[in-house]
């Protein structure tokens, strides 16, 4: 684990194992799409190929749904390796500590209300169509 990652995780009283065992879920993605500034600047860090990036752009009309499509594509490609540890590492490679901290805060938070989950699922369903 890099020194930056180790220090950041320690600040949140978490371990690498905590981050590695938690897979990224739709709720995290819905939080991140509000915080990621640009789909086109971020997508290359998620190791998406130019054809995959093109497909996401063509299939999604808004920046918000493109960012969600990018995150979902990354998760689909990486399966059980699409963990909080992986995404925090990506954000640190981008030198974006703010996004890394958002992920860590999300891991330490309690679950949201049922109404938030229902509303969030509607956005995710729109991207999947």
N, C-alpha and C positions, 0 to 999 in steps of 0.2 A: 504494500500500500504506500502510495506517495506520501511525503511529509505533509503536504497541503491537505490531502484527504484525511490522514490520521488526525491532524489537529482539529479539523472541522468536525469530524465524527465525535471526537472526544469532547468537544464543546457542548454537544447535545447529549452527552452521557449514553452514547450508542457505541456499538462495536461493529467491526466489519461484518461479522456473522449476522448481526441484526439486519444490516442492509442487504446482505446477500440472500437471506431467506425470504425476503418480502418482494414478490413480483409486482411490477408496475400494473396498476389497474386503471379503469376508466376514470375514477374519481380523481386520481392524481393528474391524469391527462387533462381533465377539464379545468383543473386549477392552473396547469402549466400553459395552456393555450391563451390564457389571459395575460400571462407574464412574458412569454417568449415574444420578442419584438418583431422578428422577421422570419417567415418560412424559408425564403430563399437563402438567407445567411446561415440559418441553423441546419437545414437539411443535410449538407455535406458532412457535418460532424456525426450524423447518425448513420453514416456509411451507406447511404442510399445511392443507387446508381442513377446516372442521368435519365435512363428510360423510366425508372421508378418515380423520380422527381417529376418528370413530364406527365406521367399518368396521374399523379396526385393533383397537379395543376389543372389538368383537363377535367378530372372528375369532380373537382370542388371549386365553387364559384367565389368563395370568400377566403380571406386570409385566415380567419378563425378555423374554418373547416379544413383548409390546407394544412395548418399546423396540427390539427387533430389527426388528419389522415397520415401525416408524416410519423407521428408518434405511434399510431396503430400499426403502420407498415413496419416500423422498427421492431415493435413487440412481436408481430407475426413472424418476422424473419429470425428473431433471436429466441423465441419460445421461452423456456424457463430461465434462460440467461438474461432476460429483460427485467433485471432487478433494480431496486433502488440504488444498489452499489454501482451498477452499470451506468445508470442515468446521471448519478452524481458525478461519476468519473468523466462522463462526456461534458457536463457543464464546467467542470474544472479545467478540462482540456481547452474549452472555449474561453477560459479565463473569466467565467461568469459565476463568481461566488454567490451572487444574489439568487440565481436559479438553483444552485446546489443547496443553499440554505432553505429555500422554499420546500424542496423535496424532503429535507431532514425534518423540518417543522411539521410537514404533513404526516410523516411517520410517527412523530411523537404526539400528534393530536388524537383526540377521541373521534369516533365516527360521527358523521354529519346526520342531520335529521332525515327522516324518510321522505319528506317533501322535496328536499334538495336532491336526493338520489333519483326520484321519479323525474324531476325536471331535467337533471343531467342526462339521464338515460335517453330522453327525447333527442338531445343534441347528438349523442353518440349514434343513435339509430339513423339520424339524417345522414351522417357521414357514411354509414355502412350501406346505404341504399344505392 
